[in-house]
Amino acid sequence: MLEIPVYNTDGKKIDTFPVDEALFGSQVNVDLVKQAVVTYHANRRQGTVKTKGRGEVAYSTKKLFRQKGTGNARRGAKSTNVLRGGGHAFAKVNRDFRKKLPQKMRQAALKSAILAKILGQDICIVQGLQADAPKTKTMSDLLKNLEINRSCLLTLKDRDKNLYLSSRNIPDLTVRVAEELNAYDVATRRKMLVTDEAMRALCGQEGA
């Protein structure tokens, strides 16, 4: 049984949250997490780059001048890639970089990424986090009290406009809802901050 520290908004440890590692796959599957991150990066690529090859430039295919006797280099058509305005030797074409990752693999990758955060003591739970109005100082003070000065992922149970607006001006702070969490978000942030409601949702204890 693993334990996650629970803090209040003043940065004081008030409790621990027990977690059964079996809920998150018992062991970290590093290869699967990497595959999920690579898939995320690949799916962000547009693949719309395009350059013209020799057969696409608007030039005649006629040889510029005869092979011998002119004193010039042995040139072929003007569309050759070694002349200005010619086509590219290895022209870029539109392509789809997308990769597919089945739902069960995505879920398993997320669990492994969260388990890695728990084992590395890079995750903590905060109680009583709320914002009555959008105010960056609310979140900056929380991070300061928890001594978080690296990239951080804040996970909420439900959408909270005030907390989102309070966080968006802080560099390296990302806000996500528990049901939209993915392995890329967890693996690419140094720290993970979770509300107690969100942690129960991730553990399947919403009704507890």
C-alpha positions as a Markdown table, in Angstrom:
| # | Residue | x | y | z |
|---|---|---|---|---|
| 1 | Met | 0.0 | 0.0 | 0.0 |
| 2 | Leu | 1.4 | 3.4 | -1.1 |
| 3 | Glu | 0.8 | 6.7 | 0.7 |
| 4 | Ile | 0.4 | 10.1 | -0.9 |
| 5 | Pro | 0.9 | 13.2 | 1.4 |
| 6 | Val | -2.1 | 15.5 | 1.8 |
| 7 | Tyr | -1.5 | 19.2 | 2.4 |
| 8 | Asn | -3.7 | 22.2 | 3.1 |
| 9 | Thr | -3.4 | 25.4 | 1.1 |
| 10 | Asp | -0.9 | 26.7 | 3.7 |
| 11 | Gly | 1.5 | 24.0 | 2.7 |
| 12 | Lys | 1.2 | 22.0 | 6.0 |
| 13 | Lys | 1.0 | 18.2 | 5.8 |
| 14 | Ile | -2.3 | 17.2 | 7.5 |
| 15 | Asp | -2.8 | 13.5 | 6.4 |
| 16 | Thr | -1.9 | 10.8 | 4.0 |
| 17 | Phe | -3.9 | 9.1 | 1.3 |
| 18 | Pro | -3.5 | 5.3 | 1.0 |
| 19 | Val | -3.3 | 4.0 | -2.6 |
| 20 | Asp | -3.2 | 0.4 | -3.7 |
| 21 | Glu | -0.6 | 0.1 | -6.4 |
| 22 | Ala | -2.7 | -2.6 | -8.1 |
| 23 | Leu | -5.1 | 0.2 | -9.1 |
| 24 | Phe | -2.3 | 1.6 | -11.3 |
| 25 | Gly | -0.9 | -1.5 | -12.7 |
| 26 | Ser | 1.4 | -2.6 | -9.8 |
| 27 | Gln | 4.5 | -1.6 | -11.8 |
| 28 | Val | 5.5 | 1.2 | -14.2 |
| 29 | Asn | 5.5 | 0.2 | -17.8 |
| 30 | Val | 8.1 | 2.6 | -19.1 |
| 31 | Asp | 7.9 | 1.4 | -22.7 |
| 32 | Leu | 4.2 | 2.0 | -22.8 |
| 33 | Val | 4.5 | 5.5 | -21.4 |
| 34 | Lys | 7.1 | 6.4 | -24.0 |
| 35 | Gln | 4.9 | 5.0 | -26.7 |
| 36 | Ala | 2.0 | 7.2 | -25.5 |
| 37 | Val | 4.2 | 10.3 | -25.5 |
| 38 | Val | 5.6 | 9.5 | -29.0 |
| 39 | Thr | 2.0 | 9.0 | -30.2 |
| 40 | Tyr | 0.9 | 12.4 | -28.8 |
| 41 | His | 3.8 | 14.2 | -30.4 |
| 42 | Ala | 3.2 | 12.4 | -33.8 |
| 43 | Asn | -0.5 | 13.3 | -33.7 |
| 44 | Arg | 0.3 | 17.0 | -33.2 |
| 45 | Arg | 2.3 | 17.1 | -36.4 |
| 46 | Gln | 0.5 | 18.8 | -39.3 |
| 47 | Gly | 2.3 | 17.1 | -42.1 |
| 48 | Thr | 1.3 | 19.9 | -44.6 |
| 49 | Val | 4.8 | 20.8 | -45.7 |
| 50 | Lys | 5.3 | 20.7 | -49.5 |
| 51 | Thr | 8.2 | 21.4 | -51.8 |
| 52 | Lys | 8.4 | 20.9 | -55.6 |
| 53 | Gly | 10.4 | 18.1 | -57.1 |
| 54 | Arg | 12.1 | 18.1 | -60.5 |
| 55 | Gly | 8.9 | 17.0 | -62.2 |
| 56 | Glu | 6.8 | 19.7 | -60.7 |
| 57 | Val | 8.7 | 22.9 | -61.5 |
| 58 | Ala | 7.6 | 24.9 | -64.5 |
| 59 | Tyr | 10.6 | 24.3 | -66.8 |
| 60 | Ser | 11.1 | 22.6 | -70.1 |
| 61 | Thr | 12.7 | 19.2 | -70.0 |
| 62 | Lys | 14.9 | 20.1 | -73.0 |
| 63 | Lys | 18.7 | 19.8 | -72.4 |
| 64 | Leu | 20.2 | 23.3 | -72.0 |
| 65 | Phe | 22.9 | 22.8 | -74.6 |
| 66 | Arg | 24.8 | 20.0 | -76.2 |
| 67 | Gln | 26.9 | 17.7 | -74.0 |
| 68 | Lys | 30.3 | 18.6 | -75.5 |
| 69 | Gly | 32.1 | 21.4 | -77.2 |
| 70 | Thr | 30.5 | 24.5 | -75.6 |
| 71 | Gly | 32.9 | 24.9 | -72.6 |
| 72 | Asn | 30.0 | 24.8 | -70.2 |
| 73 | Ala | 29.2 | 22.3 | -67.5 |
| 74 | Arg | 27.4 | 19.2 | -68.7 |
| 75 | Arg | 23.9 | 20.4 | -67.8 |
| 76 | Gly | 20.7 | 18.5 | -68.4 |
| 77 | Ala | 17.2 | 20.1 | -68.0 |
| 78 | Lys | 16.9 | 23.4 | -66.1 |
| 79 | Ser | 14.7 | 21.7 | -63.5 |
| 80 | Thr | 17.8 | 20.0 | -62.0 |
| 81 | Asn | 18.2 | 20.6 | -58.3 |
| 82 | Val | 21.7 | 22.0 | -58.6 |
| 83 | Leu | 20.4 | 25.1 | -60.5 |
| 84 | Arg | 18.6 | 28.1 | -59.0 |
| 85 | Gly | 14.9 | 27.6 | -59.4 |
| 86 | Gly | 15.1 | 23.9 | -60.0 |
| 87 | Gly | 13.2 | 21.3 | -58.2 |
| 88 | His | 14.3 | 19.8 | -54.8 |
| 89 | Ala | 16.3 | 16.6 | -55.0 |
| 90 | Phe | 14.2 | 15.0 | -52.2 |
| 91 | Ala | 11.0 | 16.9 | -52.3 |
| 92 | Lys | 8.8 | 17.0 | -49.2 |
| 93 | Val | 5.2 | 15.8 | -49.7 |
| 94 | Asn | 2.1 | 16.0 | -47.6 |
| 95 | Arg | 1.9 | 13.0 | -45.3 |
| 96 | Asp | -0.1 | 11.8 | -42.2 |
| 97 | Phe | 2.1 | 11.3 | -39.2 |
| 98 | Arg | -0.7 | 10.1 | -37.0 |
| 99 | Lys | -0.3 | 7.0 | -34.9 |
| 100 | Lys | -3.0 | 4.9 | -33.3 |
| 101 | Leu | -3.0 | 3.8 | -29.6 |
| 102 | Pro | -5.9 | 1.6 | -28.5 |
| 103 | Gln | -8.0 | 2.9 | -25.6 |
| 104 | Lys | -6.8 | 0.2 | -23.2 |
| 105 | Met | -3.2 | 1.0 | -23.9 |
| 106 | Arg | -3.9 | 4.7 | -23.3 |
| 107 | Gln | -5.5 | 3.9 | -20.0 |
| 108 | Ala | -2.7 | 1.7 | -19.0 |
| 109 | Ala | -0.1 | 4.3 | -20.0 |
| 110 | Leu | -1.9 | 6.9 | -17.8 |
| 111 | Lys | -1.9 | 4.6 | -14.8 |
| 112 | Ser | 1.8 | 3.8 | -15.3 |
| 113 | Ala | 2.6 | 7.5 | -15.5 |
| 114 | Ile | 0.6 | 8.3 | -12.3 |
| 115 | Leu | 2.3 | 5.3 | -10.5 |
| 116 | Ala | 5.7 | 6.7 | -11.5 |
| 117 | Lys | 4.8 | 10.0 | -9.9 |
| 118 | Ile | 3.7 | 8.2 | -6.7 |
| 119 | Leu | 6.8 | 6.1 | -6.5 |
| 120 | Gly | 9.0 | 9.1 | -7.2 |
| 121 | Gln | 7.2 | 11.2 | -4.5 |
| 122 | Asp | 6.4 | 13.8 | -7.1 |
| 123 | Ile | 2.6 | 13.9 | -6.4 |
| 124 | Cys | 0.7 | 15.5 | -3.5 |
| 125 | Ile | -2.9 | 16.1 | -2.7 |
| 126 | Val | -4.2 | 19.5 | -1.6 |
| 127 | Gln | -7.4 | 20.0 | 0.4 |
| 128 | Gly | -9.6 | 23.0 | 0.4 |
| 129 | Leu | -8.4 | 24.4 | -2.9 |
| 130 | Gln | -10.9 | 26.9 | -4.2 |
| 131 | Ala | -11.0 | 30.4 | -5.7 |
| 132 | Asp | -13.9 | 32.8 | -5.2 |
| 133 | Ala | -12.6 | 35.0 | -8.0 |
| 134 | Pro | -9.9 | 34.8 | -10.7 |
| 135 | Lys | -6.7 | 35.8 | -8.9 |
| 136 | Thr | -3.2 | 34.6 | -9.8 |
| 137 | Lys | -1.9 | 35.2 | -6.3 |
| 138 | Thr | -4.1 | 32.4 | -5.0 |
| 139 | Met | -2.3 | 29.8 | -7.1 |
| 140 | Ser | 1.2 | 31.4 | -6.8 |
| 141 | Asp | 0.9 | 31.4 | -3.0 |
| 142 | Leu | -0.2 | 27.8 | -3.1 |
| 143 | Leu | 2.8 | 26.7 | -5.2 |
| 144 | Lys | 5.1 | 28.8 | -3.0 |
| 145 | Asn | 3.7 | 27.1 | 0.2 |
| 146 | Leu | 4.2 | 23.7 | -1.3 |
| 147 | Glu | 7.7 | 24.6 | -2.6 |
| 148 | Ile | 6.8 | 23.7 | -6.2 |
| 149 | Asn | 9.1 | 25.7 | -8.5 |
| 150 | Arg | 9.2 | 23.3 | -11.5 |
| 151 | Ser | 6.6 | 22.4 | -14.1 |
| 152 | Cys | 3.4 | 21.3 | -12.4 |
| 153 | Leu | 0.2 | 19.6 | -13.4 |
| 154 | Leu | -2.9 | 20.6 | -11.4 |
| 155 | Thr | -5.7 | 18.0 | -11.6 |
| 156 | Leu | -9.2 | 19.0 | -10.7 |
| 157 | Lys | -12.4 | 16.8 | -10.3 |
| 158 | Asp | -14.6 | 19.2 | -12.3 |
| 159 | Arg | -14.1 | 22.3 | -14.4 |
| 160 | Asp | -13.5 | 25.4 | -12.3 |
| 161 | Lys | -13.4 | 28.7 | -14.2 |
| 162 | Asn | -11.9 | 30.7 | -11.4 |
| 163 | Leu | -9.1 | 28.2 | -10.7 |
| 164 | Tyr | -8.3 | 28.0 | -14.4 |
| 165 | Leu | -8.2 | 31.8 | -14.8 |
| 166 | Ser | -6.0 | 32.0 | -11.7 |
| 167 | Ser | -3.5 | 29.5 | -13.1 |
| 168 | Arg | -3.2 | 30.4 | -16.7 |
| 169 | Asn | -0.7 | 33.3 | -16.1 |
| 170 | Ile | 1.7 | 31.1 | -14.2 |
| 171 | Pro | 4.5 | 29.6 | -16.3 |
| 172 | Asp | 4.8 | 25.8 | -16.4 |
| 173 | Leu | 1.4 | 25.3 | -14.6 |
| 174 | Thr | -1.1 | 23.2 | -16.5 |
| 175 | Val | -4.7 | 22.6 | -15.4 |
| 176 | Arg | -6.5 | 19.4 | -16.3 |
| 177 | Val | -9.8 | 17.7 | -15.3 |
| 178 | Ala | -9.4 | 14.2 | -14.0 |
| 179 | Glu | -11.5 | 12.6 | -16.7 |
| 180 | Glu | -9.4 | 14.3 | -19.5 |
| 181 | Leu | -6.0 | 13.4 | -18.0 |
| 182 | Asn | -3.5 | 11.6 | -20.3 |
| 183 | Ala | -0.1 | 10.0 | -20.0 |
| 184 | Tyr | 1.6 | 12.8 | -21.9 |
| 185 | Asp | 0.4 | 15.5 | -19.4 |
| 186 | Val | 1.5 | 13.4 | -16.4 |
| 187 | Ala | 4.9 | 12.3 | -17.8 |
| 188 | Thr | 6.0 | 15.7 | -19.1 |
| 189 | Arg | 5.5 | 17.6 | -15.8 |
| 190 | Arg | 7.9 | 17.4 | -13.0 |
| 191 | Lys | 5.3 | 17.7 | -10.2 |
| 192 | Met | 1.6 | 16.7 | -10.0 |
| 193 | Leu | -0.8 | 18.4 | -7.7 |
| 194 | Val | -4.2 | 16.8 | -7.2 |
| 195 | Thr | -7.3 | 17.8 | -5.3 |
| 196 | Asp | -8.6 | 15.2 | -2.9 |
| 197 | Glu | -11.8 | 14.9 | -5.0 |
| 198 | Ala | -9.8 | 14.3 | -8.2 |
| 199 | Met | -7.6 | 11.7 | -6.5 |
| 200 | Arg | -10.7 | 9.8 | -5.4 |
| 201 | Ala | -12.0 | 9.9 | -8.9 |
| 202 | Leu | -8.7 | 8.6 | -10.3 |
| 203 | Cys | -8.9 | 5.8 | -7.8 |
| 204 | Gly | -12.5 | 5.0 | -8.6 |
| 205 | Gln | -13.7 | 6.2 | -5.2 |
| 206 | Glu | -16.1 | 9.0 | -6.3 |
| 207 | Gly | -18.8 | 7.8 | -3.9 |
| 208 | Ala | -16.5 | 7.3 | -0.9 |
